[in-house]
Amino acid sequence: MNLLVTGGAGYIGSFMTKSLLDLGHNVTVIDNLKRGKRSAVDDRATFKEIDLNDDLSEIFIDSEFDSILHFAGLISVEESTKDPELYFKNNIEGSRNLFETAIKNNVRNFIFSSTAAVYGNPTQIPIPEDHDKKPTSPYGESKLKTERNLIEIRKNDPLVSFAVLRYFNACGASLNGEMGESHIPETHIIPLAIKAIMEGSEFKIFGDDYDTPDGTCLRDYIHVLDLVDAHLLALNKIIEIPGEYCFNVGTGNGISNLEVVEMVKKVSGKDLKLSNFPRRPGDADRLIADPSKIQSELNFIPKYSDLETIINSAWKWHNK
Ligand SMILES: NC(=O)c1ccc[n+]([C@@H]2O[C@H](COP(=O)([O-])OP(=O)(O)OC[C@H]3O[C@@H](n4cnc5c(N)ncnc54)[C@H](O)[C@@H]3O)[C@@H](O)[C@H]2O)c1
């Protein structure tokens, strides 16, 4: 297939690009490189530096894409609370521009990277896809609005076929440590804990009085290689049986911040000094996926999402 990957210079998009190329597909990557790195894009892909809000028609001149995997977006909850307009323009308007330009050019298959942040503070654990959506940040709102825009777009054009994938916590690196997680700015717990161990600095725990067994937040960690598999399954689905789909992508297991810290200590063989900070506004006690829909409808079985494999791969990558 001919595939367009947006945000392919970022963490998850660069893994997706490599996997699609390994499977023999032709891949074009677009990215504005504001939060991604040109060096993360596999040399076998065609790369164009462009912003989602630019005139995107040139992307479609030479290629007839079978599908678009849309990863590009700003991803920091904290940053979004400081500058909501930036997130609305980038994530909502940028996505709308992408979908509209694609449709004008006869491309109607989309996989969209959404997030567990659309649920806000959940009232039901594990969280099913039909749980209430009450995002507590502009980031979550921007993703929910884009999901809803896709539904509207398909109402007006039933040939559109799409899957929304709501990721829980993406993490980990390639098993040989050659590719891994790096964000600008880094806000994710595993790279931050590894960095703290490598630099001998203190690691901040935000809140130790949550309603969880050890008092720290519980999150559902999904290895990036499993996440890529979920996209491949979703891609087949939207092509074989066109329609609109929405899946949580997680494991259904809750892992606490302290469990992450303990595993980083075990894998590295080093100690990590902790310092306790107050809770961050908007952090839910538990964000754990109900993954039964993706398991039963797409036969999705995570292979690499146990905590030891996740941290081992991340540790290898950070050491390279
Ligand atoms: N990392 C996670 O745990 C996680 C969880 C849930 C959802 N997601 C979603 O997955 C997607 C990928 O996340 P990631 O962790 O790889 O983030 P990332 O920041 O590493 O990658 C995003 C990429 O998109 C590019 N980009 C952003 N805005 C753009 C624009 N307007 N035009 C062109 N390129 C633009 C950035 O330069 C970057 O390379 C995002 O949409 C994010 O919201 C990620």
The ligand as a Tripos MOL2 file, in Angstrom:
@<TRIPOS>MOLECULE
LIG
   44    48     1     0     0
SMALL
NO_CHARGES

@<TRIPOS>ATOM
      1 N1          2.8640    9.0730   23.8640 N.am      1 LIG1
      2 C1          1.7380    8.7020   24.4330 C.2       1 LIG1
      3 O1          1.7340    8.0670   25.5030 O.2       1 LIG1
      4 C2          0.4040    9.0090   23.7890 C.ar      1 LIG1
      5 C3         -0.7650    8.6580   24.4870 C.ar      1 LIG1
      6 C4         -1.9920    8.9350   23.8940 C.ar      1 LIG1
      7 C5         -2.0410    9.5160   22.6220 C.ar      1 LIG1
      8 N2         -0.9100    9.8570   21.9820 N.ar      1 LIG1
      9 C6         -1.0240   10.4910   20.6600 C.3       1 LIG1
     10 O2         -0.1740    9.8340   19.7410 O.3       1 LIG1
     11 C7          0.3560   10.7460   18.7980 C.3       1 LIG1
     12 C8          1.8650   10.5910   18.7210 C.3       1 LIG1
     13 O3          2.4040   10.8170   20.0230 O.3       1 LIG1
     14 P1          3.9820   10.7630   20.2820 P.3       1 LIG1
     15 O4          4.1740   10.3060   21.6710 O.co2     1 LIG1
     16 O5          4.6550   10.0320   19.1760 O.co2     1 LIG1
     17 O6          4.3230   12.3280   20.2150 O.3       1 LIG1
     18 P2          5.5880   13.0660   19.5590 P.3       1 LIG1
     19 O7          5.5640   14.4650   20.0700 O.co2     1 LIG1
     20 O8          6.8230   12.2710   19.7390 O.co2     1 LIG1
     21 O9          5.2150   13.0530   18.0050 O.3       1 LIG1
     22 C9          4.2920   13.9390   17.4380 C.3       1 LIG1
     23 C10         4.8890   14.4500   16.1430 C.3       1 LIG1
     24 O10         3.9280   15.2990   15.5010 O.3       1 LIG1
     25 C11         4.6090   16.4170   14.9600 C.3       1 LIG1
     26 N3          3.6420   17.5060   14.8600 N.ar      1 LIG1
     27 C12         2.9290   18.0810   15.8700 C.ar      1 LIG1
     28 N4          2.1370   19.0340   15.3870 N.ar      1 LIG1
     29 C13         2.3360   19.0860   14.0340 C.ar      1 LIG1
     30 C14         1.8160   19.8720   12.9850 C.ar      1 LIG1
     31 N5          0.9300   20.8400   13.2130 N.pl3     1 LIG1
     32 N6          2.2340   19.6390   11.7320 N.ar      1 LIG1
     33 C15         3.1480   18.6770   11.4790 C.ar      1 LIG1
     34 N7          3.6930   17.8870   12.4250 N.ar      1 LIG1
     35 C16         3.2860   18.1100   13.6940 C.ar      1 LIG1
     36 C17         5.7400   16.7050   15.9440 C.3       1 LIG1
     37 O11         6.7880   17.4590   15.3580 O.3       1 LIG1
     38 C18         6.1550   15.2960   16.3540 C.3       1 LIG1
     39 O12         7.1820   14.8030   15.5310 O.3       1 LIG1
     40 C19        -0.1170   12.1320   19.2250 C.3       1 LIG1
     41 O13        -1.2010   12.5240   18.4290 O.3       1 LIG1
     42 C20        -0.5410   11.9310   20.6660 C.3       1 LIG1
     43 O14        -1.5700   12.8210   21.0470 O.3       1 LIG1
     44 C21         0.3150    9.6170   22.5220 C.ar      1 LIG1
@<TRIPOS>BOND
     1     1     2 1
     2     2     3 2
     3     2     4 1
     4     4     5 ar
     5     4    44 ar
     6     5     6 ar
     7     6     7 ar
     8     7     8 ar
     9     8     9 1
    10     8    44 ar
    11     9    10 1
    12     9    42 1
    13    10    11 1
    14    11    12 1
    15    11    40 1
    16    12    13 1
    17    13    14 1
    18    14    15 2
    19    14    16 1
    20    14    17 1
    21    17    18 1
    22    18    19 2
    23    18    20 1
    24    18    21 1
    25    21    22 1
    26    22    23 1
    27    23    24 1
    28    23    38 1
    29    24    25 1
    30    25    26 1
    31    25    36 1
    32    26    27 ar
    33    26    35 ar
    34    27    28 ar
    35    28    29 ar
    36    29    30 ar
    37    29    35 ar
    38    30    31 1
    39    30    32 ar
    40    32    33 ar
    41    33    34 ar
    42    34    35 ar
    43    36    37 1
    44    36    38 1
    45    38    39 1
    46    40    41 1
    47    40    42 1
    48    42    43 1
@<TRIPOS>SUBSTRUCTURE
     1 LIG1         1 GROUP 0 **** ****
